[in-house]
C-alpha cells in the first residue's frame, strides 16, 4: 500500500514532520528505530518486519543521522554534560559505595562493593583514561573521505528513487 501524499518539508531543516518526530524519538527519548518509526508514521496493519526494514532504511539516511546528532548535541549542551562531568559522577559513586562500613562484629566492608566496582569500571572506561582499551589511531585521507562521500550520495539517490517508485 503506497500513499500518494506529497510530504511537506521544513524550509530550515529540510525534514518532513514525520522525519523530525522520528529523529526526536531516537535522540531525546532513546527509542530504537522501530519504535521511533511507529511514533512518527501511521503503520496501520504493517508487519513488524516491514516496520523494522523501513525504520532501518530511514535511520541510515544521511540527513536523518545528521539531525539525530544535532538533537543529541543540543541536549548535551543544555544539560551541561561533558566527559569531565561523567567522570566526576562516576568517581563520586565509587567513593560513596566503597566507603568502609563496620558491622556489629567489628568487620569492615564496603557499603556496596558491587556498585563500587561498577563505578570504578566506568571511570576506567572514561574517554580520557581508557584504562581497558588499547588506543588505535586511524587516519582518513582525502581520497577515502571523497570515496565515502560519493558512496553516501549514491545510496541516498538510490533510496530516494526507491521511495518515489513505491
N, C-alpha and C positions, 0 to 999 in steps of 0.2 A: 504494500500500500504506500503510495507516494502522495505527498501534499503538494499541491500546485500553488503554494503561497510563497510570494517573494519576501525574503527576510529583510527587515529594515535594519540597517547598520548604524550605530552611533557615529556621528561625524568626528568625534575626538578619538575614540578607541578603535573604531572600525569593527566593533564587535556587535553581534546581534544580542538582543536581550537574553536569549537562552544561553548563548556562549558566555555572557557575563555572569549569569547565575551559576553556570557550570564551574567557571573559574573560581568564583567566590566560595562555593561549597567545598571545593578542594583546598583552596588556600586558607580560608578562615575557619572552616568547620572540620577540617581534616577528613572529609568524606573520601571514600575511594571513588574511582572514576565512574563505576556503575551507579552508585548511589547518587552521585552528583548529577549524572545524566538523567536519572529518574526524577530528580527535583527540578531540573531545568526544562525537560521536554515531556510532552504528553506521550506516554509509552503505550497506552491502551492495552491491548492484548499481546503485545510483543513478548516473545520468549526471553528468558534470562540470557541465553547465549547470544541472541541478537542484540540485546541491550549491552552486553559485555563487549561485543565486537564494535558497535557504534561508539561506545564510550572510549574504547581504546584508540580507535581511529581519530576521534576528536582530540583526545589527550595528546596525541603525537604531533598535532599541527603546531607549527612554529609560533603563530600569533597567540595561540592558547597557552603554550609554555611560557612565553614572554609575559603574558598578563598574569598568570599564576605567580610568577616570580615577583612581578611588581607588587601584587597584593600582599605577598608574604613579607617582602622587604618593608613595605609601608607599615604593616602590623608590628614588625620588629622595631622599627624606628619609633612608633607611637608608644610602645611599651618600654622603650629604652633598654632593650635586652641585647647584650653582645656577649662575646666569648668570655670576657672577664667576669661579667655578672654570673654567667652559668658556673664558672669555676669557683667563684666566691660562695655561691649557694651550695654547691657540692661539698666544698670544704667545711662549711657550717654544718651541713647534715652529717658529715663524718664525725666532726668534733662532738656534736651533740650525742650521737649514738655510740661513740667509742668511750664516752666518759665512764670513769670507774664507778661501780656500784658495789657496795659492801652489803652482803646479805646478813641474816640473823646469826649465822655461824661464823661470820668474820671472813668469808670467802670473797675475793674481789673478782668481779667480772664486768664485762661491758654491758651497758644498758640494753643495746640491741646489736649484737655482733654481726648478724646477717645484714641489717640495714647499713651498718658502718662499712662493711665490706663492699656493698653495692655503691655507696657514695665514693669510696676510695677508688673503685673501678672507674667511675665516672670521671674523677679527677685525672686518673691515668690515661684515659682516652681523650682528654681535652685536646682541642685543636693545637694549642701551643706546646703541650707537654708530650703527647703521643708516646707514652711510655710503652705501649703494647703494639706499636705499629712501626714497621720499617718504612723509612721515608723513600719514596720513589719520585724522581723528578722526570717529567716528560715535557719535551719542547715540541710545540706545534709550529712548524714553519709556515710561511705564507702560502706555499704550494698546497699543503694539506688543508689549510684553512679555506682556500679557494675551492678545493675539491669538495669539501664538506658543505660549503655554502651552496655550490651548484647542485649537489645531490639533494639538499633540503628543498631547494626551489623546484627541482623536477618532481619530487614527491608531493609537494603542495599543489603543483599544477595537475598532477595525476589525480590527487584527492578531489580537487575542485571539479575536474572533468567527470569523475565517477559520480560525485554528488549531483551534478547537473543532469546526468543521464538517468538518474533514478526517478 
